[in-house]
């Protein structure tokens, strides 16, 4: 069983690989990619694997875009932090999915399902149907509700510079450097944002394009961002995401 893992979080990719190989010792992880671009490039230059594990939200967009760029005729098990509308689409089209953090027993069941259905060719129309359902739904928020004193106020995304995870909480920072707590995780927030406008540069930051002035090369393959308004702490693009960030920034 030859498997390609498509996952933009390095630790999540390593954990999934470890779990798969512990369950199926005969399995072979033939490659790991972290973006739409790198996945299409890998598939263009390598033999199609027997099975895909594919994260939904990648650094450069939704992984469904991959199916627009290259024909995939092998089973796919999607991984996702949540989102009910996507899960319904998977169920309708008999495509398996795993909720993060991935549970070992659920992974075992997904692999059993793969083995039971590996003689069946996937319906290519199912991928198109998923994409259709996603694009027909307004998936991107224009505003986030936050509390200020005893009031609830809407913040338009045009006034948001970045989202930051700190001390087990998540905060919104506005262009006038106001700070507001939000109850969603960064993973949840990212699925509500237009990926053309926002990019998750590392585990702690999601940043808006319009707030980035320039980026400097940093040690170990990282990038250091200079933002407006100025921030007192360093905002770094992780090495794993540096190439995807540069591709996103020039679009």
C-alpha positions as a Markdown table, in Angstrom:
| # | Residue | x | y | z |
|---|---|---|---|---|
| 1 | Unk | 0.0 | 0.0 | 0.0 |
| 2 | Unk | 1.7 | 3.2 | -1.2 |
| 3 | Unk | 0.4 | 6.3 | 0.5 |
| 4 | Unk | 0.8 | 10.1 | -0.1 |
| 5 | Unk | 0.3 | 12.4 | 2.9 |
| 6 | Unk | -0.9 | 15.9 | 2.1 |
| 7 | Unk | -0.6 | 18.0 | 5.3 |
| 8 | Unk | 0.8 | 21.4 | 5.9 |
| 9 | Unk | 1.5 | 21.0 | 9.6 |
| 10 | Unk | 4.8 | 19.1 | 10.0 |
| 11 | Unk | 4.0 | 17.6 | 13.4 |
| 12 | Unk | 0.6 | 16.4 | 12.3 |
| 13 | Unk | 2.2 | 14.9 | 9.2 |
| 14 | Unk | 4.7 | 13.0 | 11.3 |
| 15 | Unk | 2.1 | 11.8 | 13.7 |
| 16 | Unk | -0.2 | 10.5 | 10.9 |
| 17 | Unk | 2.8 | 8.7 | 9.3 |
| 18 | Unk | 3.7 | 7.1 | 12.6 |
| 19 | Unk | 0.1 | 6.0 | 13.3 |
| 20 | Unk | -0.4 | 4.6 | 9.8 |
| 21 | Unk | 2.8 | 2.6 | 9.9 |
| 22 | Unk | 2.0 | 1.2 | 13.4 |
| 23 | Unk | -1.4 | -0.1 | 12.0 |
| 24 | Unk | -0.2 | -1.2 | 8.6 |
| 25 | Unk | 3.4 | -2.2 | 8.9 |
| 26 | Unk | 3.5 | -3.1 | 5.2 |
| 27 | Unk | 2.4 | 0.4 | 4.1 |
| 28 | Unk | 4.9 | 2.7 | 2.4 |
| 29 | Unk | 4.7 | 6.5 | 2.8 |
| 30 | Unk | 6.0 | 7.4 | -0.7 |
| 31 | Unk | 5.8 | 11.1 | -0.2 |
| 32 | Unk | 4.6 | 14.0 | 2.0 |
| 33 | Unk | 3.5 | 17.4 | 0.5 |
| 34 | Unk | 2.3 | 20.5 | 2.3 |
| 35 | Unk | 0.4 | 22.6 | -0.3 |
| 36 | Unk | -1.7 | 22.5 | -3.5 |
| 37 | Unk | 1.3 | 23.4 | -5.6 |
| 38 | Unk | 3.7 | 20.8 | -4.1 |
| 39 | Unk | 1.1 | 18.1 | -4.4 |
| 40 | Unk | 0.4 | 18.8 | -8.0 |
| 41 | Unk | 4.1 | 18.9 | -8.7 |
| 42 | Unk | 4.7 | 15.6 | -6.8 |
| 43 | Unk | 1.9 | 13.9 | -8.7 |
| 44 | Unk | 3.2 | 15.2 | -12.0 |
| 45 | Unk | 6.5 | 13.6 | -11.4 |
| 46 | Unk | 5.7 | 10.4 | -9.6 |
| 47 | Unk | 3.5 | 7.4 | -9.9 |
| 48 | Unk | 0.0 | 7.7 | -8.5 |
| 49 | Unk | -0.1 | 6.3 | -4.9 |
| 50 | Unk | -2.7 | 3.7 | -3.8 |
| 51 | Unk | -4.2 | 6.0 | -1.2 |
| 52 | Unk | -4.2 | 9.7 | -0.2 |
| 53 | Unk | -4.4 | 11.2 | 3.3 |
| 54 | Unk | -5.3 | 14.8 | 2.5 |
| 55 | Unk | -5.8 | 17.8 | 4.8 |
| 56 | Unk | -8.7 | 20.1 | 3.7 |
| 57 | Unk | -7.1 | 23.5 | 4.6 |
| 58 | Unk | -3.6 | 23.9 | 3.2 |
| 59 | Unk | -1.4 | 26.9 | 3.3 |
| 60 | Unk | -2.3 | 27.9 | -0.2 |
| 61 | Unk | -6.0 | 27.1 | -0.2 |
| 62 | Unk | -8.5 | 24.2 | 0.0 |
| 63 | Unk | -7.1 | 20.8 | -1.1 |
| 64 | Unk | -10.1 | 20.3 | -3.4 |
| 65 | Unk | -8.4 | 22.6 | -5.8 |
| 66 | Unk | -5.9 | 19.8 | -6.5 |
| 67 | Unk | -8.6 | 17.8 | -8.3 |
| 68 | Unk | -9.1 | 20.7 | -10.7 |
| 69 | Unk | -5.4 | 20.6 | -11.6 |
| 70 | Unk | -4.8 | 16.9 | -12.0 |
| 71 | Unk | -6.8 | 13.7 | -12.3 |
| 72 | Unk | -6.8 | 11.6 | -9.2 |
| 73 | Unk | -8.3 | 8.1 | -9.6 |
| 74 | Unk | -7.3 | 6.7 | -6.2 |
| 75 | Unk | -9.2 | 6.7 | -2.9 |
| 76 | Unk | -8.8 | 9.7 | -0.6 |
| 77 | Unk | -9.2 | 10.0 | 3.1 |
| 78 | Unk | -9.6 | 13.6 | 4.1 |
| 79 | Unk | -8.5 | 15.0 | 7.4 |
| 80 | Unk | -10.2 | 18.0 | 9.0 |
| 81 | Unk | -10.4 | 19.8 | 12.3 |
| 82 | Unk | -14.2 | 20.2 | 11.9 |
| 83 | Unk | -16.8 | 21.9 | 9.6 |
| 84 | Unk | -20.1 | 20.1 | 9.3 |
| 85 | Unk | -20.9 | 21.2 | 5.7 |
| 86 | Unk | -17.7 | 19.5 | 4.5 |
| 87 | Unk | -18.3 | 16.4 | 6.5 |
| 88 | Unk | -21.8 | 16.1 | 5.0 |
| 89 | Unk | -20.3 | 16.3 | 1.5 |
| 90 | Unk | -17.9 | 13.5 | 2.3 |
| 91 | Unk | -20.7 | 11.3 | 3.6 |
| 92 | Unk | -22.9 | 12.0 | 0.5 |
| 93 | Unk | -20.1 | 11.0 | -1.8 |
| 94 | Unk | -18.8 | 8.0 | 0.3 |
| 95 | Unk | -15.5 | 9.6 | 0.9 |
| 96 | Unk | -14.0 | 8.9 | 4.3 |
| 97 | Unk | -12.7 | 11.6 | 6.6 |
| 98 | Unk | -10.9 | 11.8 | 10.0 |
| 99 | Unk | -11.4 | 14.5 | 12.5 |
| 100 | Unk | -8.3 | 16.0 | 14.1 |
| 101 | Unk | -6.7 | 15.1 | 16.4 |
| 102 | Unk | -6.8 | 11.8 | 14.6 |
| 103 | Unk | -8.0 | 8.9 | 16.8 |
| 104 | Unk | -6.1 | 5.6 | 16.2 |
| 105 | Unk | -9.3 | 3.5 | 16.2 |
| 106 | Unk | -10.9 | 5.8 | 13.6 |
| 107 | Unk | -7.8 | 5.6 | 11.5 |
| 108 | Unk | -7.9 | 1.8 | 11.7 |
| 109 | Unk | -11.6 | 1.8 | 10.5 |
| 110 | Unk | -10.7 | 4.2 | 7.7 |
| 111 | Unk | -8.0 | 1.9 | 6.5 |
| 112 | Unk | -10.4 | -1.1 | 6.7 |
| 113 | Unk | -12.8 | 0.8 | 4.6 |
| 114 | Unk | -10.1 | 1.5 | 2.1 |
| 115 | Unk | -9.2 | -2.2 | 1.9 |
| 116 | Unk | -12.9 | -3.1 | 1.5 |
| 117 | Unk | -13.4 | -0.7 | -1.4 |
| 118 | Unk | -10.0 | -0.7 | -3.1 |
| 119 | Unk | -11.3 | -2.7 | -6.0 |
| 120 | Unk | -13.9 | 0.1 | -6.7 |
| 121 | Unk | -12.9 | 3.1 | -8.8 |
| 122 | Unk | -13.8 | 6.4 | -7.2 |
| 123 | Unk | -16.4 | 8.4 | -8.9 |
| 124 | Unk | -14.6 | 11.4 | -10.3 |
| 125 | Unk | -17.8 | 13.4 | -10.3 |
| 126 | Unk | -17.9 | 13.1 | -6.5 |
| 127 | Unk | -14.9 | 15.4 | -6.2 |
| 128 | Unk | -16.5 | 17.9 | -8.5 |
| 129 | Unk | -19.7 | 17.7 | -6.4 |
| 130 | Unk | -17.8 | 18.4 | -3.2 |
| 131 | Unk | -16.2 | 21.5 | -4.8 |
| 132 | Unk | -19.6 | 22.6 | -6.1 |
| 133 | Unk | -21.1 | 22.4 | -2.6 |
| 134 | Unk | -18.2 | 24.3 | -1.1 |
| 135 | Unk | -18.2 | 27.1 | -3.6 |
| 136 | Unk | -22.0 | 27.4 | -3.5 |
| 137 | Unk | -21.8 | 28.0 | 0.3 |
| 138 | Unk | -20.6 | 31.4 | 1.5 |
| 139 | Unk | -17.7 | 30.0 | 3.5 |
| 140 | Unk | -15.9 | 33.2 | 4.3 |
| 141 | Unk | -16.8 | 35.6 | 7.1 |
| 142 | Unk | -16.8 | 39.4 | 6.7 |
| 143 | Unk | -17.1 | 40.1 | 10.4 |
| 144 | Unk | -16.2 | 38.6 | 13.8 |
| 145 | Unk | -18.2 | 39.4 | 16.9 |
| 146 | Unk | -16.1 | 40.4 | 20.0 |
| 147 | Unk | -17.0 | 41.8 | 23.4 |
| 148 | Unk | -15.9 | 45.3 | 24.5 |
| 149 | Unk | -16.9 | 46.2 | 28.1 |
| 150 | Unk | -20.5 | 45.2 | 28.3 |
| 151 | Unk | -21.2 | 45.4 | 24.6 |
| 152 | Unk | -20.9 | 43.0 | 21.6 |
| 153 | Unk | -19.4 | 44.7 | 18.5 |
| 154 | Unk | -18.7 | 43.4 | 15.0 |
| 155 | Unk | -15.2 | 43.7 | 13.6 |
| 156 | Unk | -14.9 | 43.8 | 9.9 |
| 157 | Unk | -12.1 | 41.7 | 8.5 |
| 158 | Unk | -10.7 | 44.8 | 6.7 |
| 159 | Unk | -9.9 | 46.2 | 10.2 |
| 160 | Unk | -8.1 | 43.0 | 11.4 |
| 161 | Unk | -4.4 | 42.6 | 11.0 |
| 162 | Unk | -3.8 | 39.3 | 12.6 |
| 163 | Unk | -5.1 | 36.6 | 14.9 |
| 164 | Unk | -2.7 | 35.3 | 17.6 |
| 165 | Unk | -2.7 | 32.3 | 19.9 |
| 166 | Unk | -1.2 | 33.1 | 23.2 |
| 167 | Unk | -1.5 | 31.6 | 26.7 |
| 168 | Unk | -4.0 | 29.0 | 25.5 |
| 169 | Unk | -6.3 | 31.8 | 24.2 |
| 170 | Unk | -6.8 | 33.4 | 20.8 |
| 171 | Unk | -6.9 | 37.2 | 20.2 |
| 172 | Unk | -7.7 | 39.5 | 17.3 |
| 173 | Unk | -5.4 | 42.4 | 16.8 |
| 174 | Unk | -6.9 | 45.3 | 14.8 |
| 175 | Unk | -5.2 | 47.9 | 12.7 |
| 176 | Unk | -5.3 | 50.4 | 15.6 |
| 177 | Unk | -3.7 | 47.7 | 17.8 |
| 178 | Unk | -6.8 | 47.0 | 19.8 |
| 179 | Unk | -6.8 | 43.5 | 21.2 |
| 180 | Unk | -9.9 | 41.4 | 21.5 |
| 181 | Unk | -10.3 | 37.8 | 22.7 |
| 182 | Unk | -12.1 | 35.3 | 20.5 |
| 183 | Unk | -13.4 | 31.8 | 21.5 |
| 184 | Unk | -12.5 | 30.0 | 18.2 |
| 185 | Unk | -9.2 | 28.2 | 17.7 |
| 186 | Unk | -6.8 | 29.3 | 14.9 |
| 187 | Unk | -7.8 | 26.2 | 12.9 |
| 188 | Unk | -11.5 | 27.1 | 13.1 |
| 189 | Unk | -10.8 | 30.7 | 12.3 |
| 190 | Unk | -8.7 | 29.8 | 9.2 |
| 191 | Unk | -11.7 | 28.0 | 7.6 |
| 192 | Unk | -13.8 | 31.1 | 8.1 |
| 193 | Unk | -11.3 | 33.3 | 6.3 |
| 194 | Unk | -10.7 | 34.0 | 2.6 |
| 195 | Unk | -7.3 | 32.3 | 1.9 |
| 196 | Unk | -6.6 | 35.0 | -0.7 |
| 197 | Unk | -6.5 | 37.6 | 2.2 |
| 198 | Unk | -5.2 | 35.7 | 5.2 |
| 199 | Unk | -2.3 | 33.3 | 5.7 |
| 200 | Unk | -1.3 | 31.2 | 8.7 |
| 201 | Unk | 2.4 | 31.9 | 9.0 |
| 202 | Unk | 3.1 | 29.6 | 11.9 |
| 203 | Unk | 1.3 | 27.9 | 14.8 |
| 204 | Unk | 0.6 | 31.2 | 16.6 |
| 205 | Unk | -0.2 | 33.7 | 13.9 |
| 206 | Unk | -2.7 | 34.2 | 11.0 |
| 207 | Unk | -2.0 | 37.5 | 9.2 |
| 208 | Unk | -3.8 | 39.6 | 6.7 |
| 209 | Unk | -2.0 | 40.4 | 3.4 |
| 210 | Unk | -2.6 | 44.2 | 3.6 |
| 211 | Unk | -0.7 | 44.5 | 6.9 |
| 212 | Unk | 2.5 | 43.0 | 5.6 |
| 213 | Unk | 5.1 | 45.6 | 4.4 |
| 214 | Unk | 8.1 | 43.3 | 3.7 |
| 215 | Unk | 9.8 | 40.1 | 4.7 |
| 216 | Unk | 13.4 | 39.5 | 5.5 |
| 217 | Unk | 15.3 | 36.2 | 5.2 |
| 218 | Unk | 16.0 | 34.7 | 8.7 |
| 219 | Unk | 18.1 | 31.8 | 9.9 |
| 220 | Unk | 17.0 | 28.2 | 9.4 |
| 221 | Unk | 14.9 | 29.1 | 6.3 |
| 222 | Unk | 12.4 | 31.2 | 8.1 |
| 223 | Unk | 11.1 | 34.6 | 7.1 |
| 224 | Unk | 10.7 | 37.6 | 9.4 |
| 225 | Unk | 7.7 | 39.8 | 8.6 |
| 226 | Unk | 7.6 | 43.6 | 8.9 |
| 227 | Unk | 4.0 | 44.7 | 9.5 |
| 228 | Unk | 2.0 | 47.9 | 9.6 |
| 229 | Unk | 1.1 | 48.8 | 12.3 |
| 230 | Unk | 4.4 | 47.9 | 13.9 |
| 231 | Unk | 4.4 | 45.0 | 16.3 |
| 232 | Unk | 6.7 | 44.7 | 19.3 |
| 233 | Unk | 7.4 | 41.0 | 18.8 |
| 234 | Unk | 8.8 | 39.1 | 15.8 |
| 235 | Unk | 6.3 | 37.5 | 13.4 |
| 236 | Unk | 8.0 | 34.6 | 11.7 |
| 237 | Unk | 7.0 | 32.5 | 8.8 |
| 238 | Unk | 8.0 | 29.0 | 9.6 |
| 239 | Unk | 10.5 | 27.2 | 7.4 |
| 240 | Unk | 7.8 | 24.6 | 6.4 |
| 241 | Unk | 5.6 | 27.4 | 5.1 |
| 242 | Unk | 8.1 | 29.9 | 3.7 |
| 243 | Unk | 7.7 | 28.8 | 0.1 |
| 244 | Unk | 3.9 | 28.6 | 0.2 |
| 245 | Unk | 3.9 | 32.0 | 1.8 |
| 246 | Unk | 6.0 | 33.6 | -1.0 |
| 247 | Unk | 3.7 | 32.0 | -3.6 |
| 248 | Unk | 0.6 | 33.3 | -1.8 |
| 249 | Unk | 2.1 | 36.8 | -1.3 |
| 250 | Unk | 2.7 | 37.4 | -5.0 |
| 251 | Unk | -0.8 | 36.3 | -6.1 |
